[in-house]
Amino acid sequence: MSEYSWPEENGWRMPDAGSAWSETLRVLPVSARVTGEVIGRQPFGVFLSIVGCPDAVGLARVDRLPRCMELPAVGQHVTGEVVWHADHNHQVGVVLSEWAEHEDLLPRFRAGQIVVGRITKIASIGVFVRLGDCVEGLVPLTGQGLSTEVFHEGQQMSVRIVTVDHERNRILLAEAIP
């Protein structure tokens, strides 16, 4: 099976939710807690079969997915909360619990801060350093006189935050010289 699939490709028959849509809205209002099974995966999110509502299709959109997490696999059981309804295609929007409980730490970092992180990857362009859950920055090798030979993955490194780009979710770092 490929990484992405539609519910029908996984043996799930899409219901004719039109006739049951008003009942679905009544049973699954915004803020309702739901459980379900992932029945399809696409680059934009996962489709869910919602327990207790056979005529409802849930959709957990990728725009709510924390940067460091992956979409759950087909067949995985998940929990979440209803956040919207789409009348035109009879979908129930869901934010998965594990996504909602995940705090975005990027806003905590500011230019000029000195922090300690762990090297996660060494590439030709520089050294990637994990500063916190889902937060990695890049120490570029150019212009700093650094060489990849002096670093190894897992090594702790003291870095200075040069810039934080909230729009692109990027942090530029420099080695903090003691």
C-alpha positions in Angstrom: 0.0 0.0 0.0 1.3 3.5 -0.8 1.7 6.2 1.8 -1.5 7.8 0.6 -4.9 6.3 -0.1 -8.5 7.1 -0.3 -11.0 5.4 2.1 -12.4 3.3 -0.8 -9.0 1.9 -1.6 -8.9 0.5 1.9 -12.2 -1.3 1.6 -14.3 1.4 3.2 -17.5 2.3 1.4 -18.3 6.0 1.6 -21.8 6.4 3.0 -24.6 8.4 1.5 -24.4 11.0 4.3 -26.9 13.3 2.6 -30.0 11.8 4.2 -28.3 11.4 7.6 -26.4 14.7 7.7 -28.9 16.5 10.0 -28.6 13.6 12.5 -24.8 13.7 12.2 -24.8 17.5 13.0 -27.0 16.8 16.0 -24.9 13.9 17.4 -21.5 15.5 16.6 -21.7 19.3 17.4 -18.6 21.4 17.4 -16.6 20.6 20.6 -17.9 17.0 20.7 -15.3 14.4 21.6 -14.9 11.6 19.1 -13.0 8.4 18.6 -12.5 6.7 15.3 -10.3 4.7 12.9 -8.1 6.2 10.2 -9.6 4.9 6.9 -7.6 7.0 4.4 -4.5 9.3 4.2 -3.9 12.1 1.8 -1.2 14.9 1.8 -3.9 17.3 3.2 -5.0 15.0 6.2 -6.6 11.8 7.3 -10.1 10.5 6.9 -11.8 8.9 9.9 -14.6 6.5 10.4 -16.2 7.9 13.6 -17.4 5.4 16.2 -21.1 5.6 16.7 -21.8 7.6 13.5 -21.5 5.2 10.5 -22.8 7.9 8.1 -20.1 10.5 9.2 -16.7 10.9 7.7 -14.2 12.8 9.8 -11.3 14.7 8.4 -8.3 15.7 10.4 -6.5 18.3 8.2 -2.8 18.6 8.0 -2.9 22.4 8.7 -3.4 21.3 12.4 -0.5 18.9 12.4 2.4 19.9 14.6 5.7 20.3 12.6 7.4 17.2 14.1 4.5 14.8 14.0 3.3 12.5 11.2 -0.1 11.6 10.0 -1.5 8.5 11.7 -1.5 5.2 9.7 -4.6 3.7 8.1 -6.2 1.4 10.7 -4.9 3.4 13.7 -7.4 4.3 16.3 -7.5 8.0 17.3 -9.4 10.5 19.5 -10.2 14.1 18.9 -12.6 17.0 19.0 -15.0 18.2 16.3 -14.0 21.7 15.2 -16.1 22.3 12.0 -18.7 20.8 9.6 -18.6 20.9 5.8 -22.2 20.8 4.5 -21.1 20.5 0.8 -19.3 17.2 1.3 -20.8 16.0 4.6 -17.5 16.0 6.5 -16.8 16.5 10.1 -13.6 18.4 10.9 -11.6 16.9 13.7 -8.5 18.0 15.6 -6.7 14.9 16.9 -6.0 14.9 20.6 -2.3 14.2 20.2 -2.1 17.2 17.9 -4.1 19.5 20.2 -2.1 18.6 23.2 1.2 19.3 21.5 2.5 22.7 22.4 4.3 24.8 19.7 7.6 25.8 21.4 8.8 28.0 18.5 7.4 31.2 19.9 9.4 30.8 23.0 12.7 31.4 21.2 14.0 34.9 20.5 17.0 36.3 18.6 20.0 36.7 20.9 19.2 33.9 23.3 21.9 31.4 24.1 20.5 27.8 24.4 21.9 24.3 24.5 20.6 21.7 22.1 21.6 18.3 20.6 22.9 17.9 17.1 20.3 15.8 15.1 21.9 16.0 11.6 25.1 17.0 9.9 24.6 18.1 6.3 26.8 19.9 3.7 25.0 23.2 4.5 25.4 23.0 8.2 24.5 21.4 11.5 20.9 20.9 12.6 20.4 21.3 16.4 17.2 20.3 18.3 16.3 23.1 20.8 13.1 21.6 22.0 10.1 19.4 21.0 9.6 20.0 17.3 12.1 22.9 17.2 15.3 22.6 15.3 17.6 25.3 14.0 20.5 25.4 11.5 24.0 26.4 12.2 25.3 27.1 8.7 28.9 26.1 8.0 29.5 29.0 5.6 31.0 32.2 7.0 31.6 30.7 10.4 34.8 28.8 9.7 33.2 25.6 10.9 33.8 22.1 9.6 31.5 19.1 9.9 34.4 16.9 11.1 34.3 18.5 14.6 30.6 17.6 15.2 28.7 14.3 15.7 25.0 13.5 16.0 23.8 13.4 19.6 26.5 15.9 20.7 25.3 18.8 22.9 26.0 22.2 21.5 25.6 25.7 22.9 24.2 28.0 20.2 23.1 31.6 19.9 19.7 32.3 18.1 20.4 34.6 15.2 16.8 34.8 13.7 13.4 33.2 14.2 11.3 33.1 11.1 7.7 32.3 12.3 6.2 32.3 8.8 8.6 29.6 7.5 9.1 27.9 10.9 12.9 28.3 10.8 15.5 29.2 13.2 19.0 30.4 12.2 21.7 29.6 14.7 25.4 30.4 15.3 27.8 28.5 17.6 27.9 30.2 20.9 31.6 30.8 21.7 32.2 30.6 25.5 
